[in-house]
């Protein structure tokens, strides 16, 4: 938004600069073709045509500039939105990254627990194997003594006591071995079940971690896509800003041209004022008079009261029942100045009709400032306009039609142009007599 406001400020400064350009060599002899008499009506019509062309180009460029400004505003809003999305995505990615790290720690702890269980199982199995070997040896000894006959025991009196002790020992140790083997077996089963549960938990945790990793990868891709979209819109914004600067330069050129042609026309009017059209059929752009300077009983300050009506719609010309800005004239988005009350002096450019004043035209009052009176009922679309020429402001026919002039009750001259082909009537008030 700041960039758009900056562009509008630049436009305003450019317009003010163009309006206040120093006087140049802009007489008719320097701007009309060499084969034209600078004092001829042909030269005046040429200057008016060139002025109309400059106004038309200026209006088109103003529209292009407004379009570029709107596009820049839209692009900047999209860039800001994408920037927020990228920041949010980065935040989620960082959160997932920390979650993955936590999962890794938990997986590593489970891996250590599983390894500890495996180590315990390994040791326990070694102990079982050793115990089995001992048991086997004892079983062998048991069998050995179990086959000694009664006669052999009597004959070998010396060994009877030893045999009895060994036999008793083997019986006792067999019971102990049996109990130990049962205990080891049970513990082995418990450790194996614990190992299975830990492995299952680890597998589930690994799946969860992998899912988070997949989501993180997706978000990284989404972030990269958003970054690419942002870069593309920044490129488009830069191009639009470049076009805006070019349009501003072109506007400056046409406004300078407009000022030059206006000055030349003013010089022509000063030298050949008797050639002003006073009645009869006139074409759009014909010079029909000059704005009265200062205030009168019917006006405040130097301005032209301009209105569009339909022929025969009112007994009093100047009601303004047809909307001036419904394509006939254009109220620009930029303005010359804003008063303390907030009123904006918007620039007025040509639409289907020609701007009825020379120079850079600004709006000083619209329909809201004109109350209903007499046969003029609300709504009223008449407008008040003035020019930054400030003095000797020429008034031009906004459209083709039959011209007639008169004097209003305040003693000011007015002009009315009727076009029977279109059914429209334009009225011009507060002109010099």
C-alpha positions as CSV (number, residue, x, y, z in Angstrom):
1,X,0.0,0.0,0.0
2,X,2.9,2.4,0.8
3,X,4.3,1.8,-2.7
4,X,0.9,2.7,-4.3
5,X,0.6,5.8,-2.2
6,X,4.1,6.8,-3.2
7,X,3.2,6.4,-6.9
8,X,0.1,8.6,-6.4
9,X,2.3,11.2,-4.7
10,X,4.7,11.0,-7.6
11,X,1.8,11.5,-10.0
12,X,0.6,14.5,-8.1
13,X,4.1,16.1,-8.0
14,X,4.5,15.4,-11.7
15,X,1.2,17.1,-12.5
16,X,2.0,20.1,-10.3
17,X,5.5,20.3,-12.0
18,X,3.9,20.1,-15.4
19,X,1.4,22.8,-14.6
20,X,4.2,25.1,-13.3
21,X,6.6,24.6,-16.2
22,X,8.2,27.8,-17.4
23,X,6.7,29.3,-20.5
24,X,8.1,28.0,-23.7
25,X,8.0,29.1,-27.2
26,X,4.5,27.9,-27.8
27,X,3.0,30.4,-30.2
28,X,1.0,29.1,-33.2
29,X,3.8,29.7,-35.6
30,X,6.1,27.2,-33.7
31,X,3.4,24.5,-33.2
32,X,1.4,24.6,-36.4
33,X,2.9,23.1,-39.6
34,X,5.0,25.5,-41.7
35,X,2.5,25.4,-44.5
36,X,-0.3,26.9,-42.3
37,X,-0.9,30.6,-41.6
38,X,-0.4,30.9,-37.9
39,X,-3.3,33.5,-37.8
40,X,-5.7,31.2,-39.7
41,X,-8.6,29.3,-38.3
42,X,-7.0,26.2,-39.9
43,X,-4.1,26.7,-37.5
44,X,-6.5,27.1,-34.5
45,X,-8.3,23.9,-35.5
46,X,-5.0,22.1,-35.8
47,X,-4.0,23.2,-32.3
48,X,-7.3,22.1,-30.9
49,X,-7.0,18.7,-32.6
50,X,-3.5,18.3,-31.1
51,X,-4.8,19.4,-27.7
52,X,-7.6,16.9,-27.9
53,X,-5.2,14.2,-28.9
54,X,-2.9,15.1,-25.9
55,X,-6.0,15.0,-23.6
56,X,-7.1,11.7,-25.0
57,X,-3.6,10.2,-24.6
58,X,-3.4,11.7,-21.1
59,X,-6.8,10.1,-20.2
60,X,-5.7,6.7,-21.5
61,X,-2.4,6.9,-19.7
62,X,-4.2,7.9,-16.4
63,X,-6.4,4.8,-16.8
64,X,-3.3,2.6,-17.5
65,X,-1.6,4.1,-14.4
66,X,-4.7,3.4,-12.3
67,X,-4.7,-0.2,-13.6
68,X,-1.0,-0.6,-12.8
69,X,-1.6,0.8,-9.3
70,X,-4.5,-1.6,-8.7
71,X,-2.4,-4.5,-10.0
72,X,0.5,-3.4,-7.7
73,X,-1.8,-3.2,-4.7
74,X,-3.2,-6.7,-5.5
75,X,0.3,-8.2,-6.0
76,X,1.6,-6.6,-2.8
77,X,-1.4,-8.0,-0.9
78,X,-0.7,-11.5,-2.4
79,X,3.0,-11.2,-1.5
80,X,2.1,-10.2,2.1
81,X,-0.3,-13.2,2.3
82,X,2.3,-15.7,0.9
83,X,4.9,-14.3,3.2
84,X,2.6,-15.1,6.2
85,X,2.0,-18.6,4.8
86,X,5.7,-19.2,4.4
87,X,6.4,-18.0,8.0
88,X,3.6,-20.3,9.3
89,X,4.9,-23.2,7.2
90,X,8.4,-22.7,8.6
91,X,7.0,-22.6,12.1
92,X,5.2,-26.0,11.5
93,X,8.4,-27.4,9.9
94,X,10.4,-26.3,13.0
95,X,7.8,-27.9,15.3
96,X,8.0,-31.2,13.3
97,X,11.8,-31.0,13.3
98,X,11.8,-30.9,17.1
99,X,9.2,-33.7,17.2
100,X,11.4,-35.9,15.0
101,X,14.3,-35.1,17.3
102,X,12.3,-36.2,20.3
103,X,11.1,-39.3,18.5
104,X,14.8,-40.1,17.6
105,X,15.7,-39.8,21.3
106,X,12.9,-42.1,22.3
107,X,13.7,-44.6,19.6
108,X,17.4,-44.6,20.7
109,X,16.3,-45.2,24.4
110,X,14.1,-48.1,23.3
111,X,17.0,-49.5,21.2
112,X,19.2,-49.4,24.3
113,X,16.5,-51.1,26.4
114,X,16.1,-53.8,23.7
115,X,19.9,-54.2,23.6
116,X,20.0,-54.6,27.4
117,X,17.2,-57.2,27.2
118,X,19.2,-59.0,24.5
119,X,22.3,-58.9,26.6
120,X,20.4,-60.3,29.6
121,X,19.0,-63.1,27.4
122,X,22.4,-63.9,26.0
123,X,23.9,-64.1,29.5
124,X,20.9,-66.1,30.8
125,X,21.2,-68.5,27.8
126,X,24.9,-69.0,28.5
127,X,24.1,-69.8,32.2
128,X,21.4,-72.2,31.1
129,X,23.8,-74.0,28.7
130,X,26.4,-74.2,31.5
131,X,23.8,-75.5,33.9
132,X,22.6,-78.1,31.3
133,X,26.1,-79.4,30.9
134,X,26.5,-79.7,34.7
135,X,23.1,-81.4,34.8
136,X,24.1,-83.8,32.1
137,X,27.3,-84.7,34.0
138,X,25.3,-85.2,37.1
139,X,22.8,-87.4,35.3
140,X,25.7,-89.5,34.1
141,X,27.0,-89.8,37.6
142,X,23.5,-90.7,38.8
143,X,23.2,-93.4,36.3
144,X,26.7,-94.7,37.1
145,X,25.8,-95.1,40.8
146,X,22.3,-96.4,40.1
147,X,23.8,-99.5,38.5
148,X,26.0,-100.5,41.5
149,X,24.6,-103.8,42.9
150,X,24.0,-104.6,46.5
151,X,26.7,-107.3,46.5
152,X,29.2,-104.8,45.1
153,X,28.5,-102.4,47.8
154,X,29.0,-105.1,50.5
155,X,32.2,-106.2,48.9
156,X,33.5,-102.7,48.7
157,X,32.9,-101.6,52.3
158,X,35.4,-98.9,52.1
159,X,33.4,-97.1,49.4
160,X,30.0,-97.5,50.9
161,X,30.1,-94.3,52.8
162,X,31.4,-92.4,49.7
163,X,28.7,-93.9,47.5
164,X,26.0,-93.0,49.9
165,X,27.2,-89.4,50.2
166,X,27.5,-89.0,46.4
167,X,24.1,-90.6,45.9
168,X,22.5,-88.2,48.4
169,X,24.3,-85.2,46.8
170,X,23.2,-86.2,43.3
171,X,19.6,-86.5,44.5
172,X,19.7,-83.0,46.2
173,X,21.5,-81.3,43.3
174,X,19.1,-82.9,40.8
175,X,16.2,-81.2,42.5
176,X,18.0,-77.9,42.6
177,X,19.0,-78.2,39.0
178,X,15.5,-78.9,38.0
179,X,14.3,-75.9,40.0
180,X,17.0,-73.7,38.5
181,X,16.2,-74.9,34.9
182,X,12.5,-74.1,35.5
183,X,13.3,-70.7,36.9
184,X,15.7,-69.9,34.0
185,X,13.2,-71.1,31.4
186,X,10.5,-68.9,32.9
187,X,12.8,-65.9,33.0
188,X,13.9,-66.6,29.4
189,X,10.2,-66.5,28.3
190,X,9.7,-63.3,30.2
191,X,12.7,-61.6,28.6
192,X,11.7,-62.8,25.2
193,X,8.2,-61.3,25.7
194,X,9.6,-58.1,26.9
195,X,12.0,-58.0,23.9
196,X,9.0,-58.6,21.6
197,X,7.0,-55.8,23.2
198,X,9.9,-53.4,23.1
199,X,10.5,-54.2,19.4
200,X,6.9,-53.7,18.6
201,X,6.9,-50.3,20.4
202,X,10.0,-49.3,18.6
203,X,8.5,-50.3,15.3
204,X,5.4,-48.3,16.0
205,X,7.5,-45.3,17.0
206,X,9.6,-45.6,13.9
207,X,6.4,-45.7,11.7
208,X,5.2,-42.5,13.5
209,X,8.6,-40.9,13.0
210,X,8.6,-41.8,9.3
211,X,5.1,-40.3,9.0
212,X,6.3,-37.1,10.6
213,X,9.3,-37.1,8.2
214,X,7.0,-37.5,5.2
215,X,4.9,-34.6,6.5
216,X,8.0,-32.5,7.0
217,X,9.1,-33.2,3.5
218,X,5.7,-32.2,2.1
219,X,5.8,-29.0,4.0
220,X,9.3,-28.2,2.8
221,X,8.1,-28.7,-0.8
222,X,5.0,-26.5,-0.1
223,X,7.3,-23.9,1.4
224,X,9.5,-24.0,-1.7
225,X,6.4,-23.7,-3.9
226,X,5.2,-20.7,-1.9
227,X,8.6,-19.1,-2.1
228,X,8.6,-19.6,-5.9
229,X,5.1,-18.0,-6.1
230,X,6.3,-15.1,-4.0
231,X,9.4,-14.6,-6.2
232,X,7.1,-14.6,-9.3
233,X,4.8,-12.0,-7.8
234,X,7.7,-9.9,-6.7
235,X,9.0,-10.1,-10.3
236,X,5.5,-9.1,-11.6
237,X,5.4,-6.3,-9.1
238,X,8.8,-5.0,-10.2
239,X,7.6,-5.1,-13.8
240,X,4.4,-3.2,-13.0
241,X,6.4,-0.6,-11.0
242,X,8.7,-0.2,-14.0
243,X,5.7,0.2,-16.3
244,X,4.2,2.7,-13.8
245,X,7.4,4.8,-14.0
246,X,7.3,4.7,-17.8
247,X,3.6,5.8,-17.8
248,X,4.5,8.6,-15.4
249,X,7.2,9.8,-17.8
250,X,4.7,9.6,-20.7
251,X,2.1,11.5,-18.7
252,X,4.7,14.2,-18.0
253,X,5.4,14.4,-21.7
254,X,1.7,14.7,-22.7
255,X,1.0,17.2,-19.9
256,X,3.8,19.3,-21.1
257,X,2.4,19.0,-24.6
258,X,-1.0,19.9,-23.3
259,X,0.4,23.0,-21.6
260,X,2.2,24.0,-24.8
261,X,-0.9,23.7,-27.0
262,X,-3.1,25.5,-24.4
263,X,-0.6,28.4,-24.3
264,X,-0.5,28.5,-28.1
265,X,-4.4,28.5,-28.2
266,X,-4.4,31.3,-25.6
267,X,-2.0,33.3,-27.7
268,X,-4.2,32.7,-30.7
269,X,-7.3,33.8,-28.7
270,X,-5.6,36.9,-27.5
271,X,-4.7,37.9,-31.0
272,X,-7.8,36.7,-32.8
273,X,-10.6,36.7,-30.2
274,X,-13.1,37.9,-32.8
275,X,-13.0,34.4,-34.3
276,X,-14.7,32.9,-31.3
277,X,-17.9,31.0,-32.2
278,X,-21.0,32.7,-31.0
279,X,-23.9,30.8,-32.6
280,X,-24.7,28.1,-35.1
281,X,-23.4,24.6,-35.6
282,X,-20.0,24.0,-33.8
283,X,-17.9,20.9,-33.5
284,X,-16.4,19.4,-30.4
285,X,-13.4,21.4,-29.3
286,X,-14.6,24.7,-30.8
287,X,-13.6,27.7,-28.7
288,X,-16.9,29.3,-27.5
289,X,-15.8,31.7,-24.8
290,X,-13.8,32.5,-21.7
291,X,-14.5,31.8,-18.0
292,X,-15.4,34.9,-16.0
293,X,-12.8,35.6,-13.3
294,X,-13.6,36.2,-9.7
295,X,-17.0,35.9,-8.0
296,X,-20.4,37.2,-8.8
297,X,-23.9,37.0,-7.4
298,X,-24.3,33.6,-8.9
299,X,-20.8,32.2,-8.5
300,X,-18.0,31.9,-5.9
301,X,-14.5,32.1,-7.4
302,X,-13.4,31.6,-11.0
303,X,-15.1,28.5,-12.3
304,X,-17.3,27.1,-15.1
305,X,-20.7,25.6,-14.2
306,X,-21.1,22.7,-16.6
307,X,-24.1,20.4,-17.0
308,X,-25.5,17.7,-19.4
309,X,-29.3,17.4,-19.9
310,X,-31.6,16.0,-22.6
311,X,-33.1,18.4,-25.0
312,X,-36.4,19.8,-23.7
313,X,-36.0,18.1,-20.3
314,X,-36.2,21.4,-18.4
315,X,-37.2,25.0,-18.8
316,X,-33.9,26.1,-17.3
317,X,-30.7,25.0,-18.9
318,X,-28.0,23.8,-16.5
319,X,-29.9,21.4,-14.2
320,X,-27.6,18.5,-14.9
321,X,-30.0,15.6,-15.0
322,X,-27.6,13.4,-17.0
323,X,-24.7,12.1,-15.0
324,X,-21.5,13.8,-16.2
325,X,-19.3,11.0,-15.1
326,X,-21.3,8.3,-16.8
327,X,-18.7,8.0,-19.5
328,X,-19.0,11.7,-20.8
329,X,-16.2,13.1,-18.6
330,X,-13.8,11.2,-16.3
331,X,-13.0,12.0,-12.7
332,X,-9.4,10.8,-12.2
333,X,-8.3,8.8,-9.2
334,X,-5.5,11.4,-8.4
335,X,-6.2,14.9,-7.4
336,X,-4.5,18.3,-7.4
337,X,-5.1,19.2,-3.7
338,X,-7.1,18.2,-0.7
339,X,-8.6,20.9,1.6
340,X,-8.6,20.8,5.4
341,X,-12.3,19.6,5.3
342,X,-11.2,16.6,3.2
343,X,-12.6,17.8,-0.2
344,X,-10.4,16.5,-3.0
345,X,-9.9,18.6,-6.1
346,X,-9.8,15.7,-8.6
347,X,-8.5,16.0,-12.1
348,X,-11.1,15.9,-14.9
349,X,-10.2,14.3,-18.2
350,X,-12.1,13.6,-21.4
351,X,-14.5,10.7,-21.9
352,X,-17.0,10.6,-24.8
353,X,-17.1,14.4,-24.5
354,X,-14.2,16.9,-24.6
355,X,-13.2,18.6,-21.3
356,X,-14.8,22.0,-21.7
357,X,-11.9,24.0,-20.4
358,X,-8.3,24.5,-21.5
359,X,-5.3,23.6,-19.3
360,X,-5.3,21.1,-16.5
361,X,-8.9,20.9,-15.3
362,X,-9.8,20.2,-11.7
363,X,-13.2,19.6,-10.0
364,X,-14.3,22.3,-7.5
365,X,-17.9,21.1,-7.0
366,X,-20.0,18.1,-8.0
367,X,-23.8,17.4,-8.0
368,X,-23.8,17.2,-4.2
369,X,-23.1,20.9,-4.0
370,X,-26.1,21.9,-6.3
371,X,-29.5,21.9,-4.6
372,X,-32.8,21.6,-6.3
373,X,-34.3,24.9,-7.4
374,X,-37.0,26.0,-9.8
375,X,-37.5,23.3,-12.4
376,X,-34.2,21.6,-11.4
377,X,-35.1,18.7,-9.2
378,X,-32.8,16.3,-7.4
379,X,-30.7,14.5,-8.3
380,X,-28.5,17.1,-10.0
381,X,-25.3,16.1,-11.7
382,X,-24.0,19.5,-12.8
383,X,-20.4,20.1,-11.9
384,X,-18.1,23.2,-11.2
385,X,-14.7,23.0,-12.7
386,X,-11.7,25.4,-13.1
387,X,-8.3,25.2,-14.7
388,X,-4.8,25.7,-13.4
389,X,-4.3,28.3,-16.1
390,X,-6.2,30.4,-13.5
391,X,-6.8,33.4,-15.9
392,X,-8.2,33.8,-19.3
393,X,-9.4,30.2,-19.2
394,X,-10.8,29.2,-22.6
395,X,-14.2,27.4,-22.8
396,X,-14.6,24.8,-25.5
397,X,-17.6,22.9,-26.9
398,X,-17.8,19.6,-25.1
399,X,-19.7,18.1,-28.1
400,X,-21.0,18.9,-31.6
401,X,-24.3,20.8,-31.8
402,X,-26.1,24.1,-32.3
403,X,-24.7,26.9,-30.1
404,X,-26.7,29.7,-28.6
405,X,-25.7,32.2,-26.0
406,X,-27.5,34.4,-23.5
407,X,-27.1,36.4,-20.3
408,X,-28.3,35.0,-17.0
409,X,-29.9,37.0,-14.1
410,X,-26.5,37.7,-12.6
411,X,-25.3,39.4,-15.8
412,X,-22.9,36.6,-16.7
413,X,-22.9,35.1,-20.2
414,X,-23.9,31.4,-20.7
415,X,-23.8,29.1,-23.6
416,X,-26.0,26.1,-24.6
417,X,-25.3,23.5,-27.2
418,X,-28.0,21.2,-28.4
419,X,-27.4,18.1,-30.5
420,X,-30.6,16.8,-32.1
421,X,-28.8,13.7,-33.3
422,X,-27.9,12.5,-29.8
423,X,-30.7,14.3,-27.9
424,X,-28.2,15.8,-25.5
425,X,-27.7,19.4,-24.4
426,X,-24.6,20.8,-22.7
427,X,-24.7,24.1,-20.8
428,X,-21.8,26.4,-19.8
429,X,-22.3,29.2,-17.2
430,X,-20.2,32.0,-15.6
431,X,-18.6,33.1,-18.9
432,X,-17.3,36.6,-19.8
433,X,-19.6,38.8,-21.8
